[in-house]
Amino acid sequence: MDMPRLDKTRLTISSLDEFTEEKQYWLSRGKADRLNAIEINLRMIYGTDRTTARLQRIIETAELSLR
């Protein structure tokens, strides 16, 4: 999956209290759509290797002794 490039010249900073068209759009989207957008943003910022390496899970098993 090709990730879009982040255009840092188009960044704007606003308060979370402001009700913008963009905020209205994301509030109208479902949870899955918002989570997917967050995942794409993380991959754009940190790259695919760093994102997947950071989210690895490790399972460890322990032997229990029965007396």
PDB file of N, CA, C and O in Angstrom:
ATOM      1  N   MET A   1       0.845  -1.181   0.000  1.00  0.00           N
ATOM      2  CA  MET A   1       0.000   0.000   0.000  1.00  0.00           C
ATOM      3  C   MET A   1       0.885   1.238   0.000  1.00  0.00           C
ATOM      4  O   MET A   1       1.687   1.430   0.915  1.00  0.00           O
ATOM      5  N   ASP A   2       0.746   2.072  -1.017  1.00  0.00           N
ATOM      6  CA  ASP A   2       1.527   3.302  -1.096  1.00  0.00           C
ATOM      7  C   ASP A   2       0.936   4.346  -0.161  1.00  0.00           C
ATOM      8  O   ASP A   2      -0.255   4.654  -0.226  1.00  0.00           O
ATOM      9  N   MET A   3       1.771   4.881   0.699  1.00  0.00           N
ATOM     10  CA  MET A   3       1.336   5.894   1.644  1.00  0.00           C
ATOM     11  C   MET A   3       1.477   7.268   1.006  1.00  0.00           C
ATOM     12  O   MET A   3       2.475   7.545   0.341  1.00  0.00           O
ATOM     13  N   PRO A   4       0.487   8.126   1.202  1.00  0.00           N
ATOM     14  CA  PRO A   4       0.631   9.500   0.701  1.00  0.00           C
ATOM     15  C   PRO A   4       1.730  10.208   1.477  1.00  0.00           C
ATOM     16  O   PRO A   4       1.998   9.875   2.631  1.00  0.00           O
ATOM     17  N   ARG A   5       2.361  11.181   0.843  1.00  0.00           N
ATOM     18  CA  ARG A   5       3.419  11.935   1.495  1.00  0.00           C
ATOM     19  C   ARG A   5       2.808  13.082   2.296  1.00  0.00           C
ATOM     20  O   ARG A   5       1.809  13.675   1.888  1.00  0.00           O
ATOM     21  N   LEU A   6       3.410  13.380   3.422  1.00  0.00           N
ATOM     22  CA  LEU A   6       2.949  14.452   4.282  1.00  0.00           C
ATOM     23  C   LEU A   6       3.501  15.777   3.782  1.00  0.00           C
ATOM     24  O   LEU A   6       4.716  15.962   3.714  1.00  0.00           O
ATOM     25  N   ASP A   7       2.609  16.701   3.432  1.00  0.00           N
ATOM     26  CA  ASP A   7       3.009  18.034   2.981  1.00  0.00           C
ATOM     27  C   ASP A   7       3.042  18.951   4.193  1.00  0.00           C
ATOM     28  O   ASP A   7       2.008  19.465   4.620  1.00  0.00           O
ATOM     29  N   LYS A   8       4.228  19.155   4.745  1.00  0.00           N
ATOM     30  CA  LYS A   8       4.371  19.933   5.976  1.00  0.00           C
ATOM     31  C   LYS A   8       4.135  21.421   5.763  1.00  0.00           C
ATOM     32  O   LYS A   8       4.004  22.162   6.737  1.00  0.00           O
ATOM     33  N   THR A   9       4.077  21.876   4.523  1.00  0.00           N
ATOM     34  CA  THR A   9       3.790  23.286   4.271  1.00  0.00           C
ATOM     35  C   THR A   9       2.298  23.582   4.398  1.00  0.00           C
ATOM     36  O   THR A   9       1.905  24.746   4.471  1.00  0.00           O
ATOM     37  N   ARG A  10       1.471  22.554   4.425  1.00  0.00           N
ATOM     38  CA  ARG A  10       0.019  22.732   4.487  1.00  0.00           C
ATOM     39  C   ARG A  10      -0.544  22.498   5.883  1.00  0.00           C
ATOM     40  O   ARG A  10      -1.760  22.392   6.044  1.00  0.00           O
ATOM     41  N   LEU A  11       0.305  22.418   6.879  1.00  0.00           N
ATOM     42  CA  LEU A  11      -0.120  22.145   8.242  1.00  0.00           C
ATOM     43  C   LEU A  11      -0.716  23.384   8.880  1.00  0.00           C
ATOM     44  O   LEU A  11      -0.197  24.486   8.701  1.00  0.00           O
ATOM     45  N   THR A  12      -1.791  23.217   9.617  1.00  0.00           N
ATOM     46  CA  THR A  12      -2.363  24.306  10.400  1.00  0.00           C
ATOM     47  C   THR A  12      -2.565  23.814  11.826  1.00  0.00           C
ATOM     48  O   THR A  12      -2.822  22.633  12.057  1.00  0.00           O
ATOM     49  N   ILE A  13      -2.447  24.713  12.755  1.00  0.00           N
ATOM     50  CA  ILE A  13      -2.635  24.381  14.160  1.00  0.00           C
ATOM     51  C   ILE A  13      -3.851  25.140  14.646  1.00  0.00           C
ATOM     52  O   ILE A  13      -3.986  26.343  14.419  1.00  0.00           O
ATOM     53  N   SER A  14      -4.750  24.406  15.331  1.00  0.00           N
ATOM     54  CA  SER A  14      -5.944  25.048  15.859  1.00  0.00           C
ATOM     55  C   SER A  14      -6.271  24.450  17.218  1.00  0.00           C
ATOM     56  O   SER A  14      -5.745  23.405  17.601  1.00  0.00           O
ATOM     57  N   SER A  15      -7.132  25.121  17.923  1.00  0.00           N
ATOM     58  CA  SER A  15      -7.564  24.677  19.240  1.00  0.00           C
ATOM     59  C   SER A  15      -8.563  23.530  19.103  1.00  0.00           C
ATOM     60  O   SER A  15      -9.322  23.480  18.135  1.00  0.00           O
ATOM     61  N   LEU A  16      -8.564  22.620  20.058  1.00  0.00           N
ATOM     62  CA  LEU A  16      -9.537  21.531  20.038  1.00  0.00           C
ATOM     63  C   LEU A  16     -10.952  22.044  20.305  1.00  0.00           C
ATOM     64  O   LEU A  16     -11.930  21.356  20.013  1.00  0.00           O
ATOM     65  N   ASP A  17     -11.058  23.237  20.854  1.00  0.00           N
ATOM     66  CA  ASP A  17     -12.368  23.823  21.140  1.00  0.00           C
ATOM     67  C   ASP A  17     -13.042  24.399  19.902  1.00  0.00           C
ATOM     68  O   ASP A  17     -14.259  24.583  19.881  1.00  0.00           O
ATOM     69  N   GLU A  18     -12.246  24.686  18.862  1.00  0.00           N
ATOM     70  CA  GLU A  18     -12.796  25.248  17.633  1.00  0.00           C
ATOM     71  C   GLU A  18     -13.626  24.193  16.897  1.00  0.00           C
ATOM     72  O   GLU A  18     -13.224  23.033  16.807  1.00  0.00           O
ATOM     73  N   PHE A  19     -14.767  24.594  16.381  1.00  0.00           N
ATOM     74  CA  PHE A  19     -15.597  23.674  15.611  1.00  0.00           C
ATOM     75  C   PHE A  19     -15.439  24.013  14.139  1.00  0.00           C
ATOM     76  O   PHE A  19     -16.089  24.924  13.627  1.00  0.00           O
ATOM     77  N   THR A  20     -14.574  23.277  13.467  1.00  0.00           N
ATOM     78  CA  THR A  20     -14.273  23.529  12.063  1.00  0.00           C
ATOM     79  C   THR A  20     -14.997  22.513  11.186  1.00  0.00           C
ATOM     80  O   THR A  20     -15.563  21.536  11.676  1.00  0.00           O
ATOM     81  N   GLU A  21     -14.966  22.763   9.882  1.00  0.00           N
ATOM     82  CA  GLU A  21     -15.566  21.814   8.931  1.00  0.00           C
ATOM     83  C   GLU A  21     -14.867  20.463   9.019  1.00  0.00           C
ATOM     84  O   GLU A  21     -15.503  19.415   8.903  1.00  0.00           O
ATOM     85  N   GLU A  22     -13.556  20.495   9.224  1.00  0.00           N
ATOM     86  CA  GLU A  22     -12.807  19.246   9.320  1.00  0.00           C
ATOM     87  C   GLU A  22     -13.234  18.442  10.548  1.00  0.00           C
ATOM     88  O   GLU A  22     -13.417  17.227  10.473  1.00  0.00           O
ATOM     89  N   LYS A  23     -13.388  19.128  11.672  1.00  0.00           N
ATOM     90  CA  LYS A  23     -13.833  18.444  12.894  1.00  0.00           C
ATOM     91  C   LYS A  23     -15.242  17.888  12.700  1.00  0.00           C
ATOM     92  O   LYS A  23     -15.531  16.771  13.129  1.00  0.00           O
ATOM     93  N   GLN A  24     -16.105  18.645  12.069  1.00  0.00           N
ATOM     94  CA  GLN A  24     -17.466  18.194  11.792  1.00  0.00           C
ATOM     95  C   GLN A  24     -17.437  16.948  10.907  1.00  0.00           C
ATOM     96  O   GLN A  24     -18.209  16.014  11.123  1.00  0.00           O
ATOM     97  N   TYR A  25     -16.553  16.934   9.916  1.00  0.00           N
ATOM     98  CA  TYR A  25     -16.421  15.780   9.027  1.00  0.00           C
ATOM     99  C   TYR A  25     -16.031  14.536   9.815  1.00  0.00           C
ATOM    100  O   TYR A  25     -16.660  13.487   9.675  1.00  0.00           O
ATOM    101  N   TRP A  26     -14.982  14.651  10.652  1.00  0.00           N
ATOM    102  CA  TRP A  26     -14.500  13.468  11.367  1.00  0.00           C
ATOM    103  C   TRP A  26     -15.492  12.994  12.421  1.00  0.00           C
ATOM    104  O   TRP A  26     -15.557  11.799  12.708  1.00  0.00           O
ATOM    105  N   LEU A  27     -16.262  13.902  12.999  1.00  0.00           N
ATOM    106  CA  LEU A  27     -17.293  13.480  13.945  1.00  0.00           C
ATOM    107  C   LEU A  27     -18.442  12.761  13.243  1.00  0.00           C
ATOM    108  O   LEU A  27     -19.163  11.986  13.872  1.00  0.00           O
ATOM    109  N   SER A  28     -18.618  13.009  11.952  1.00  0.00           N
ATOM    110  CA  SER A  28     -19.673  12.345  11.194  1.00  0.00           C
ATOM    111  C   SER A  28     -19.256  10.955  10.714  1.00  0.00           C
ATOM    112  O   SER A  28     -20.105  10.168  10.298  1.00  0.00           O
ATOM    113  N   ARG A  29     -17.956  10.645  10.767  1.00  0.00           N
ATOM    114  CA  ARG A  29     -17.437   9.353  10.315  1.00  0.00           C
ATOM    115  C   ARG A  29     -17.555   8.317  11.426  1.00  0.00           C
ATOM    116  O   ARG A  29     -17.660   8.667  12.602  1.00  0.00           O
ATOM    117  N   GLY A  30     -17.538   7.061  11.055  1.00  0.00           N
ATOM    118  CA  GLY A  30     -17.610   5.982  12.035  1.00  0.00           C
ATOM    119  C   GLY A  30     -16.279   5.766  12.731  1.00  0.00           C
ATOM    120  O   GLY A  30     -15.251   6.305  12.321  1.00  0.00           O
ATOM    121  N   LYS A  31     -16.315   4.962  13.798  1.00  0.00           N
ATOM    122  CA  LYS A  31     -15.102   4.685  14.570  1.00  0.00           C
ATOM    123  C   LYS A  31     -14.040   4.010  13.715  1.00  0.00           C
ATOM    124  O   LYS A  31     -12.862   4.353  13.806  1.00  0.00           O
ATOM    125  N   ALA A  32     -14.441   3.065  12.894  1.00  0.00           N
ATOM    126  CA  ALA A  32     -13.473   2.340  12.056  1.00  0.00           C
ATOM    127  C   ALA A  32     -12.781   3.281  11.076  1.00  0.00           C
ATOM    128  O   ALA A  32     -11.576   3.163  10.853  1.00  0.00           O
ATOM    129  N   ASP A  33     -13.530   4.213  10.489  1.00  0.00           N
ATOM    130  CA  ASP A  33     -12.947   5.185   9.557  1.00  0.00           C
ATOM    131  C   ASP A  33     -11.928   6.080  10.265  1.00  0.00           C
ATOM    132  O   ASP A  33     -10.861   6.365   9.721  1.00  0.00           O
ATOM    133  N   ARG A  34     -12.261   6.517  11.478  1.00  0.00           N
ATOM    134  CA  ARG A  34     -11.351   7.392  12.226  1.00  0.00           C
ATOM    135  C   ARG A  34     -10.085   6.642  12.629  1.00  0.00           C
ATOM    136  O   ARG A  34      -8.989   7.192  12.535  1.00  0.00           O
ATOM    137  N   LEU A  35     -10.220   5.398  13.076  1.00  0.00           N
ATOM    138  CA  LEU A  35      -9.049   4.606  13.443  1.00  0.00           C
ATOM    139  C   LEU A  35      -8.165   4.325  12.234  1.00  0.00           C
ATOM    140  O   LEU A  35      -6.938   4.357  12.335  1.00  0.00           O
ATOM    141  N   ASN A  36      -8.782   4.052  11.100  1.00  0.00           N
ATOM    142  CA  ASN A  36      -8.023   3.819   9.874  1.00  0.00           C
ATOM    143  C   ASN A  36      -7.242   5.075   9.477  1.00  0.00           C
ATOM    144  O   ASN A  36      -6.093   4.978   9.043  1.00  0.00           O
ATOM    145  N   ALA A  37      -7.853   6.239   9.622  1.00  0.00           N
ATOM    146  CA  ALA A  37      -7.171   7.496   9.304  1.00  0.00           C
ATOM    147  C   ALA A  37      -6.003   7.734  10.258  1.00  0.00           C
ATOM    148  O   ALA A  37      -4.956   8.228   9.840  1.00  0.00           O
ATOM    149  N   ILE A  38      -6.169   7.392  11.524  1.00  0.00           N
ATOM    150  CA  ILE A  38      -5.073   7.528  12.489  1.00  0.00           C
ATOM    151  C   ILE A  38      -3.923   6.622  12.104  1.00  0.00           C
ATOM    152  O   ILE A  38      -2.763   7.030  12.161  1.00  0.00           O
ATOM    153  N   GLU A  39      -4.233   5.389  11.711  1.00  0.00           N
ATOM    154  CA  GLU A  39      -3.194   4.437  11.289  1.00  0.00           C
ATOM    155  C   GLU A  39      -2.429   4.967  10.077  1.00  0.00           C
ATOM    156  O   GLU A  39      -1.203   4.867  10.026  1.00  0.00           O
ATOM    157  N   ILE A  40      -3.136   5.524   9.112  1.00  0.00           N
ATOM    158  CA  ILE A  40      -2.485   6.087   7.924  1.00  0.00           C
ATOM    159  C   ILE A  40      -1.590   7.260   8.319  1.00  0.00           C
ATOM    160  O   ILE A  40      -0.467   7.378   7.828  1.00  0.00           O
ATOM    161  N   ASN A  41      -2.084   8.126   9.204  1.00  0.00           N
ATOM    162  CA  ASN A  41      -1.271   9.266   9.649  1.00  0.00           C
ATOM    163  C   ASN A  41      -0.010   8.801  10.368  1.00  0.00           C
ATOM    164  O   ASN A  41       1.065   9.355  10.142  1.00  0.00           O
ATOM    165  N   LEU A  42      -0.123   7.793  11.230  1.00  0.00           N
ATOM    166  CA  LEU A  42       1.052   7.266  11.922  1.00  0.00           C
ATOM    167  C   LEU A  42       2.075   6.726  10.938  1.00  0.00           C
ATOM    168  O   LEU A  42       3.273   6.957  11.097  1.00  0.00           O
ATOM    169  N   ARG A  43       1.611   6.008   9.921  1.00  0.00           N
ATOM    170  CA  ARG A  43       2.533   5.457   8.925  1.00  0.00           C
ATOM    171  C   ARG A  43       3.168   6.555   8.078  1.00  0.00           C
ATOM    172  O   ARG A  43       4.325   6.433   7.676  1.00  0.00           O
ATOM    173  N   MET A  44       2.422   7.630   7.802  1.00  0.00           N
ATOM    174  CA  MET A  44       2.986   8.748   7.039  1.00  0.00           C
ATOM    175  C   MET A  44       4.084   9.441   7.846  1.00  0.00           C
ATOM    176  O   MET A  44       5.113   9.827   7.291  1.00  0.00           O
ATOM    177  N   ILE A  45       3.870   9.599   9.144  1.00  0.00           N
ATOM    178  CA  ILE A  45       4.818  10.317   9.988  1.00  0.00           C
ATOM    179  C   ILE A  45       6.024   9.450  10.339  1.00  0.00           C
ATOM    180  O   ILE A  45       7.166   9.888  10.204  1.00  0.00           O
ATOM    181  N   TYR A  46       5.769   8.213  10.794  1.00  0.00           N
ATOM    182  CA  TYR A  46       6.838   7.372  11.312  1.00  0.00           C
ATOM    183  C   TYR A  46       7.336   6.320  10.328  1.00  0.00           C
ATOM    184  O   TYR A  46       8.360   5.684  10.576  1.00  0.00           O
ATOM    185  N   GLY A  47       6.638   6.126   9.227  1.00  0.00           N
ATOM    186  CA  GLY A  47       7.023   5.089   8.269  1.00  0.00           C
ATOM    187  C   GLY A  47       6.408   3.752   8.648  1.00  0.00           C
ATOM    188  O   GLY A  47       5.964   3.565   9.781  1.00  0.00           O
ATOM    189  N   THR A  48       6.383   2.835   7.712  1.00  0.00           N
ATOM    190  CA  THR A  48       5.734   1.546   7.971  1.00  0.00           C
ATOM    191  C   THR A  48       6.560   0.664   8.883  1.00  0.00           C
ATOM    192  O   THR A  48       5.996  -0.079   9.686  1.00  0.00           O
ATOM    193  N   ASP A  49       7.885   0.722   8.785  1.00  0.00           N
ATOM    194  CA  ASP A  49       8.722  -0.149   9.612  1.00  0.00           C
ATOM    195  C   ASP A  49       8.638   0.218  11.088  1.00  0.00           C
ATOM    196  O   ASP A  49       8.500  -0.659  11.941  1.00  0.00           O
ATOM    197  N   ARG A  50       8.719   1.497  11.386  1.00  0.00           N
ATOM    198  CA  ARG A  50       8.679   1.922  12.791  1.00  0.00           C
ATOM    199  C   ARG A  50       7.312   1.700  13.405  1.00  0.00           C
ATOM    200  O   ARG A  50       7.221   1.385  14.591  1.00  0.00           O
ATOM    201  N   THR A  51       6.234   1.856  12.626  1.00  0.00           N
ATOM    202  CA  THR A  51       4.890   1.664  13.164  1.00  0.00           C
ATOM    203  C   THR A  51       4.650   0.205  13.497  1.00  0.00           C
ATOM    204  O   THR A  51       4.150  -0.108  14.577  1.00  0.00           O
ATOM    205  N   THR A  52       4.997  -0.690  12.588  1.00  0.00           N
ATOM    206  CA  THR A  52       4.733  -2.102  12.847  1.00  0.00           C
ATOM    207  C   THR A  52       5.654  -2.649  13.924  1.00  0.00           C
ATOM    208  O   THR A  52       5.239  -3.504  14.706  1.00  0.00           O
ATOM    209  N   ALA A  53       6.887  -2.180  13.985  1.00  0.00           N
ATOM    210  CA  ALA A  53       7.800  -2.662  15.015  1.00  0.00           C
ATOM    211  C   ALA A  53       7.343  -2.204  16.395  1.00  0.00           C
ATOM    212  O   ALA A  53       7.517  -2.920  17.381  1.00  0.00           O
ATOM    213  N   ARG A  54       6.770  -1.035  16.462  1.00  0.00           N
ATOM    214  CA  ARG A  54       6.327  -0.490  17.743  1.00  0.00           C
ATOM    215  C   ARG A  54       5.102  -1.215  18.271  1.00  0.00           C
ATOM    216  O   ARG A  54       4.875  -1.234  19.480  1.00  0.00           O
ATOM    217  N   LEU A  55       4.309  -1.811  17.393  1.00  0.00           N
ATOM    218  CA  LEU A  55       3.065  -2.436  17.812  1.00  0.00           C
ATOM    219  C   LEU A  55       3.154  -3.954  17.927  1.00  0.00           C
ATOM    220  O   LEU A  55       2.128  -4.633  17.964  1.00  0.00           O
ATOM    221  N   GLN A  56       4.373  -4.492  17.985  1.00  0.00           N
ATOM    222  CA  GLN A  56       4.511  -5.939  18.093  1.00  0.00           C
ATOM    223  C   GLN A  56       3.995  -6.430  19.439  1.00  0.00           C
ATOM    224  O   GLN A  56       4.050  -5.722  20.444  1.00  0.00           O
ATOM    225  N   ARG A  57       3.499  -7.650  19.430  1.00  0.00           N
ATOM    226  CA  ARG A  57       3.043  -8.305  20.648  1.00  0.00           C
ATOM    227  C   ARG A  57       3.967  -9.488  20.924  1.00  0.00           C
ATOM    228  O   ARG A  57       4.386 -10.185  20.000  1.00  0.00           O
ATOM    229  N   ILE A  58       4.277  -9.706  22.179  1.00  0.00           N
ATOM    230  CA  ILE A  58       5.113 -10.840  22.565  1.00  0.00           C
ATOM    231  C   ILE A  58       4.314 -11.686  23.553  1.00  0.00           C
ATOM    232  O   ILE A  58       3.760 -11.177  24.527  1.00  0.00           O
ATOM    233  N   ILE A  59       4.267 -12.986  23.280  1.00  0.00           N
ATOM    234  CA  ILE A  59       3.560 -13.902  24.173  1.00  0.00           C
ATOM    235  C   ILE A  59       4.600 -14.733  24.916  1.00  0.00           C
ATOM    236  O   ILE A  59       5.523 -15.283  24.316  1.00  0.00           O
ATOM    237  N   GLU A  60       4.432 -14.810  26.224  1.00  0.00           N
ATOM    238  CA  GLU A  60       5.350 -15.583  27.047  1.00  0.00           C
ATOM    239  C   GLU A  60       4.522 -16.596  27.829  1.00  0.00           C
ATOM    240  O   GLU A  60       3.492 -16.249  28.409  1.00  0.00           O
ATOM    241  N   THR A  61       4.964 -17.824  27.844  1.00  0.00           N
ATOM    242  CA  THR A  61       4.236 -18.854  28.578  1.00  0.00           C
ATOM    243  C   THR A  61       5.046 -19.277  29.795  1.00  0.00           C
ATOM    244  O   THR A  61       6.275 -19.218  29.782  1.00  0.00           O
ATOM    245  N   ALA A  62       4.370 -19.695  30.822  1.00  0.00           N
ATOM    246  CA  ALA A  62       5.021 -20.126  32.054  1.00  0.00           C
ATOM    247  C   ALA A  62       4.482 -21.502  32.434  1.00  0.00           C
ATOM    248  O   ALA A  62       3.289 -21.773  32.297  1.00  0.00           O
ATOM    249  N   GLU A  63       5.362 -22.351  32.904  1.00  0.00           N
ATOM    250  CA  GLU A  63       4.962 -23.688  33.372  1.00  0.00           C
ATOM    251  C   GLU A  63       4.452 -23.571  34.802  1.00  0.00           C
ATOM    252  O   GLU A  63       5.099 -22.954  35.647  1.00  0.00           O
ATOM    253  N   LEU A  64       3.313 -24.153  35.068  1.00  0.00           N
ATOM    254  CA  LEU A  64       2.773 -24.185  36.425  1.00  0.00           C
ATOM    255  C   LEU A  64       3.015 -25.547  37.021  1.00  0.00           C
ATOM    256  O   LEU A  64       2.798 -26.567  36.366  1.00  0.00           O
ATOM    257  N   SER A  65       3.468 -25.570  38.271  1.00  0.00           N
ATOM    258  CA  SER A  65       3.669 -26.863  38.941  1.00  0.00           C
ATOM    259  C   SER A  65       2.450 -27.171  39.782  1.00  0.00           C
ATOM    260  O   SER A  65       2.009 -26.338  40.573  1.00  0.00           O
ATOM    261  N   LEU A  66       1.908 -28.353  39.616  1.00  0.00           N
ATOM    262  CA  LEU A  66       0.747 -28.784  40.391  1.00  0.00           C
ATOM    263  C   LEU A  66       1.230 -29.665  41.539  1.00  0.00           C
ATOM    264  O   LEU A  66       1.972 -30.619  41.304  1.00  0.00           O
ATOM    265  N   ARG A  67       0.842 -29.378  42.737  1.00  0.00           N
ATOM    266  CA  ARG A  67       1.274 -30.155  43.886  1.00  0.00           C
ATOM    267  C   ARG A  67       0.234 -31.130  44.326  1.00  0.00           C
ATOM    268  O   ARG A  67       0.447 -31.866  45.290  1.00  0.00           O
TER     269      ARG A  67
END
